[in-house]
Amino acid sequence: MSKAFDLNTHVARLLLNEPFFAALSRRVDKRESKAIPTAAVLVNPHTAQFEMLYNPDFFENLTDKNRRDIIKHELYHIIFEHLTGRRPDGEHPRLWNFATDLAINSHLGDLPEGCLKPGQGPFADYPSGQTAEWYMSKLKKDKEAGDDKTEGEGEGEGEGEGEGGSGNNGQFDSHEHWGEADNVTREIAKERLKETLRKATDECSRGNNWGSVPSDIRKDIMKRLSSMVDWKKVLRYFVKTSQKANKSTSIKRINRRYPYIHPGRKTSRQAKIAISIDQSGSVSDDMLAQFFSELNKLSELAEFTVIPFDCTVAENKIFVWKKGEKRVWERVRYGGTDFNPPTDYVNTNGFDGHILLTDLCAPKPKSSKCQRMWLTTEYYAKHPYFQTNERVLAIPEQ
């Protein structure tokens, strides 16, 4: 009996000449599942992490070119925000499923035979390279005119799944998991996607190699990355990804996969967030006031521990900023800047996440045991004293 196909052992080889997709793929969990006929992507409703499911029996019988394009197809669903964006109101889900696949398959030439594609089969009069919204409008007009191209074997109200060329007019992957995450979780995943795309684009830009990604998609990605940061989304993202889950079984909660057979799971999460405020002499009173103004906004969403520091931590001034509490800024230090003392304090006190508010005017600190993020002004974000792969956010100019 042959060993089942393991996508994780092949994906690096399959994406060897696709640096952008390879960088994105490394940040997407891949799990074998025979509960789906082919492949699927989803947002995990508990972790806000993107995941790719694949049926090993389906992948076993494909060529490498087929496998590569299917991986790219699933990653394009993530890139185009089909999982995290808002589905058109009042529309039949089946039309939207077809529209998203048409938008993706315009850019792929080695999918399994029979997969739906603009310019071919029932979609011979559909141009390539349009958005999902464009194809949605076209499908809707055709349906109203009595030409429903989504009809065929396997038609129905479901989310559209099936193998290429057999039913569903070539829609081969499953979209049934897209609605499992709630709105808040999708927003967190969307913020995570932005960070993932940023890292992938940085890697490709340094090597000046994007593989097969078309120039118009590159421009769209770069445009989205340059958009204004929404602080509420950033905080939700940071807190959510800092959370440590405590799971236990509960007979009161229905198990979604095995209802009334196994107990469900309930999850309690509480993130312990530290916010270190640089109060060294290089941080002006105006900047300090601006930092506290931002913290007043953040306190609407979460509780956190505030750690004032300069070249040492002012331990007698550490306090817990309660959720919903408003505070007036104050200066408690005037010395030099050293990022190691607040990092040591956070590392030894079991925090889950660490945000530093600073002008970045000091050497790069030691590594953090929890995820760390930096908040500064737009000027210092453009003129940092050191380089870091950790996230650096700039407070917009007032």
C-alpha positions in Angstrom: 0.0 0.0 0.0 1.6 3.3 -1.1 2.1 6.1 1.3 -0.5 9.0 1.1 0.6 12.1 -0.7 2.0 14.7 1.8 1.8 18.2 0.3 4.1 19.6 3.0 7.0 17.5 1.7 6.5 18.7 -1.9 5.5 22.4 -1.6 9.0 23.9 -1.5 10.0 22.0 -4.7 6.7 22.9 -6.4 7.1 26.6 -5.7 10.9 26.7 -6.4 10.5 29.3 -9.2 7.6 31.1 -7.5 9.3 33.2 -4.7 6.2 35.3 -3.9 3.9 32.2 -3.6 6.6 30.4 -1.7 6.9 33.2 0.8 3.1 33.3 1.2 2.8 29.5 1.4 5.2 29.3 4.3 2.8 31.3 6.4 -0.3 29.2 5.5 -0.8 25.9 7.5 -1.5 22.9 5.3 -3.5 20.0 6.6 -4.6 16.7 4.9 -8.3 16.1 4.8 -10.4 13.5 3.1 -13.6 15.4 4.1 -13.1 17.5 1.0 -12.8 16.1 -2.5 -10.0 18.3 -3.7 -8.6 21.4 -1.9 -9.8 24.4 0.1 -8.6 27.4 2.1 -10.2 28.8 5.2 -9.8 31.1 8.1 -9.5 29.1 11.3 -12.3 30.5 13.5 -10.3 30.0 16.7 -6.9 31.3 15.7 -7.6 33.6 12.8 -4.9 31.8 10.9 -5.1 30.9 7.2 -5.2 27.2 6.5 -5.1 25.1 3.3 -6.8 21.7 3.3 -6.0 19.1 0.6 -7.2 15.6 -0.3 -4.0 13.5 -0.7 -5.8 11.0 -3.0 -6.7 13.8 -5.4 -3.2 15.3 -5.4 -1.6 11.9 -5.8 -3.0 11.6 -9.4 -2.0 15.0 -10.6 1.1 16.3 -12.5 3.5 18.7 -10.8 2.2 21.5 -13.0 -1.4 20.7 -11.9 -0.4 20.7 -8.2 1.5 24.0 -8.5 -1.4 25.8 -10.1 -3.9 24.4 -7.5 -1.6 25.7 -4.7 -1.5 29.1 -6.5 -5.3 29.0 -7.0 -5.8 28.5 -3.3 -3.3 31.2 -2.3 -4.9 33.6 -4.8 -8.2 33.2 -2.9 -6.3 34.6 0.1 -4.5 37.3 -1.8 -7.8 38.6 -3.4 -9.4 38.6 0.1 -12.2 36.2 -1.0 -12.2 34.7 2.5 -11.8 38.0 4.5 -13.7 40.5 2.3 -17.4 41.1 2.4 -19.5 38.9 0.0 -21.9 41.0 -2.2 -25.1 41.5 -0.3 -28.2 39.5 -1.4 -26.4 37.4 -3.9 -26.6 33.7 -4.5 -23.4 32.2 -3.0 -23.0 29.9 -6.0 -22.6 32.8 -8.3 -20.0 34.4 -6.1 -18.1 31.0 -5.9 -17.9 30.9 -9.7 -17.0 34.6 -9.9 -14.0 34.2 -7.6 -12.7 31.2 -9.4 -13.0 32.9 -12.8 -11.0 35.9 -11.5 -8.2 33.5 -10.3 -8.1 31.1 -13.2 -7.5 33.9 -15.7 -3.9 33.8 -14.4 -3.3 30.1 -14.4 -2.6 27.9 -17.3 -1.9 24.4 -15.8 -5.0 23.6 -13.8 -6.5 20.1 -14.2 -8.5 19.6 -17.4 -12.0 20.9 -17.4 -11.6 23.6 -14.7 -13.7 26.7 -15.4 -11.8 29.5 -17.2 -12.7 32.7 -19.0 -12.7 32.3 -22.8 -13.3 28.5 -22.6 -16.4 26.2 -22.5 -19.5 27.8 -21.1 -17.5 31.0 -20.4 -16.2 31.4 -24.0 -17.6 34.9 -24.1 -16.1 36.0 -20.8 -12.9 38.1 -21.1 -9.8 37.2 -18.9 -8.3 39.3 -16.2 -11.4 40.8 -14.6 -12.2 41.0 -10.9 -14.5 38.7 -9.1 -17.0 41.6 -8.8 -17.0 42.0 -12.6 -17.6 38.3 -13.2 -20.3 38.4 -10.5 -22.1 41.1 -12.4 -21.8 39.2 -15.7 -23.0 35.9 -14.2 -26.0 37.7 -12.6 -27.0 39.3 -15.9 -26.7 36.0 -17.7 -28.8 34.3 -15.0 -31.5 37.0 -15.3 -31.5 36.4 -19.1 -32.1 32.7 -18.6 -28.5 31.6 -19.2 -27.4 30.4 -15.8 -23.8 29.1 -16.4 -23.6 27.7 -12.8 -26.2 25.0 -13.5 -25.1 21.5 -14.2 -24.5 18.2 -12.4 -24.2 18.9 -8.7 -26.1 22.2 -8.8 -27.7 23.4 -5.6 -27.6 25.8 -2.8 -24.3 24.6 -1.3 -21.0 26.4 -1.4 -19.9 24.6 -4.5 -17.4 21.8 -4.4 -16.5 19.0 -6.7 -13.6 17.8 -8.9 -12.4 19.6 -12.0 -14.6 18.9 -15.0 -17.2 16.8 -13.2 -20.2 18.8 -12.2 -20.2 22.4 -11.1 -18.9 23.3 -14.6 -15.3 23.0 -13.6 -15.4 24.5 -10.1 -13.0 22.0 -8.5 -12.2 23.4 -5.0 -14.4 23.7 -1.9 -15.6 27.1 -0.6 -17.8 25.6 2.1 -15.6 26.7 5.0 -15.5 30.4 4.0 -18.3 31.4 6.3 -17.1 29.6 9.5 -15.2 32.6 11.0 -17.1 35.5 12.4 -16.6 39.2 11.3 -14.1 40.0 14.0 -12.0 37.0 13.3 -12.0 37.8 9.5 -10.8 41.3 10.3 -8.0 39.9 12.4 -7.1 37.5 9.5 -7.2 40.4 7.1 -4.7 42.4 9.2 -2.6 39.2 9.4 -2.8 38.9 5.6 -1.5 42.5 5.3 1.6 41.6 7.4 2.1 38.4 5.5 1.9 40.2 2.1 4.3 42.8 3.4 6.9 40.2 4.3 6.4 38.3 1.0 6.8 41.5 -1.1 9.9 42.5 0.8 11.5 39.2 0.0 10.6 39.4 -3.7 11.6 43.1 -3.9 15.1 42.3 -2.5 15.6 39.6 -5.0 13.8 41.5 -7.8 11.9 38.3 -8.6 8.1 37.8 -8.3 7.8 34.7 -10.4 4.6 34.5 -12.4 2.7 37.2 -10.5 1.3 39.6 -13.1 2.2 43.3 -12.8 -1.3 44.5 -12.2 -1.7 42.2 -9.2 1.7 43.4 -7.9 0.4 47.0 -8.1 -2.8 46.1 -6.3 -0.9 44.4 -3.5 1.5 47.4 -3.1 -1.5 49.8 -3.1 -3.2 47.8 -0.3 0.0 47.7 1.8 0.3 51.5 1.6 -3.2 52.2 2.9 -3.8 53.9 6.3 -3.5 51.6 9.3 -6.7 51.2 11.3 -5.5 51.1 15.0 -8.5 49.0 16.2 -7.8 46.3 13.6 -4.1 46.3 14.5 -4.8 46.0 18.2 -7.3 43.2 17.7 -4.8 41.4 15.4 -1.9 41.9 17.9 -4.0 40.8 21.0 -5.5 37.8 19.1 -2.2 36.5 18.0 -0.7 37.0 21.5 -3.4 35.0 23.1 -2.8 31.6 24.7 -5.8 29.3 24.5 -7.0 27.1 27.3 -9.3 24.4 25.8 -11.6 22.1 27.6 -14.5 19.9 26.7 -18.1 20.9 27.3 -21.2 18.8 27.1 -23.2 22.0 26.6 -21.4 22.9 23.4 -22.2 20.8 20.3 -19.3 19.3 18.5 -19.5 20.6 14.9 -17.9 17.6 13.3 -19.4 14.9 15.5 -22.7 16.4 16.9 -24.1 14.6 19.9 -21.4 11.9 19.7 -18.4 13.8 21.2 -18.5 16.8 23.5 -17.7 20.2 22.1 -14.8 22.4 23.1 -14.9 25.7 24.8 -11.9 28.1 24.7 -11.0 30.8 27.1 -8.4 33.3 26.0 -6.7 36.2 27.9 -3.8 38.0 26.5 -1.3 39.7 28.9 -0.1 42.7 26.9 2.8 45.0 28.0 3.3 48.5 26.6 6.6 50.1 27.3 6.8 53.9 27.0 10.1 55.5 26.2 10.6 58.5 28.5 14.2 59.2 27.7 15.4 62.8 27.0 15.2 62.4 23.3 11.4 61.9 23.5 9.8 65.3 23.6 6.8 66.2 25.7 4.8 66.6 22.6 5.7 63.0 21.4 5.0 61.7 24.9 1.5 63.4 24.9 0.9 61.8 21.5 1.8 58.4 22.8 -0.7 58.7 25.7 -3.3 59.9 23.3 -2.9 56.7 21.3 -3.1 54.6 24.5 -6.4 56.3 25.4 -7.7 54.9 22.1 -6.2 51.5 22.6 -7.7 51.3 26.1 -11.2 51.2 24.6 -10.4 47.7 23.3 -8.1 46.0 25.9 -6.4 46.2 29.3 -2.6 46.4 29.3 0.4 46.9 31.6 2.3 50.2 31.1 6.1 50.1 31.7 7.9 53.5 31.7 11.6 53.4 30.9 14.7 55.2 29.8 18.0 53.4 30.3 16.3 51.4 33.1 12.7 50.4 33.9 10.9 52.7 36.4 9.5 49.7 38.3 7.8 51.9 40.9 5.8 53.6 38.1 4.5 50.5 36.4 0.7 50.3 36.4 -2.2 48.4 34.8 -4.2 50.5 32.4 -7.8 49.3 32.8 -10.0 48.8 29.7 -12.0 52.0 29.1 -9.9 54.1 31.4 -8.7 57.6 30.4 -5.4 59.0 31.6 -3.4 62.2 31.3 0.2 61.9 30.1 3.1 62.3 32.6 6.9 62.2 32.4 8.7 60.1 35.0 12.2 59.8 33.4 14.7 61.9 31.4 17.8 59.7 30.9 19.3 57.9 27.9 17.6 55.1 26.0 18.1 51.3 26.3 15.6 48.8 25.0 17.1 45.9 26.8 15.7 46.7 30.3 12.0 46.7 29.2 12.6 43.6 27.1 14.1 41.8 30.1 11.2 42.9 32.3 8.7 41.5 29.8 10.7 38.3 29.1 10.8 37.5 32.9 7.2 38.4 33.7 5.3 36.1 31.3 3.8 38.6 28.9 2.2 37.4 25.7 2.8 40.6 23.6 5.0 43.7 23.9 4.4 47.1 22.2 7.1 49.8 22.6 6.3 53.4 22.1 9.6 55.2 21.2 11.6 57.4 18.9 13.7 54.3 18.1 16.9 56.3 19.0 18.9 53.5 20.6 20.7 50.3 19.5 18.7 47.2 18.5 17.7 45.2 21.6 18.0 41.6 22.5 15.3 39.2 21.2 11.9 39.0 22.8 10.3 35.8 24.1 6.9 37.1 23.0 5.9 38.9 19.8 7.0 42.5 19.8 5.8 45.6 17.9 7.1 49.2 17.7 5.1 52.4 17.6 6.7 55.7 16.7 6.0 58.9 14.7 6.1 59.0 10.9 9.5 60.8 10.9 11.2 58.2 13.1 9.6 55.3 11.2 11.3 56.6 8.1 14.6 57.3 10.0 15.1 54.4 12.4 18.4 54.0 14.3 18.3 50.3 13.7 16.6 47.8 11.3 14.2 45.1 12.4 12.0 42.5 10.9 9.4 43.2 13.7 6.5 45.4 12.9 7.0 49.1 13.1 3.9 51.3 13.0 3.8 55.1 12.6 1.3 57.4 14.3 -0.3 59.5 11.6 0.6 63.2 11.7 -2.1 65.3 13.5 
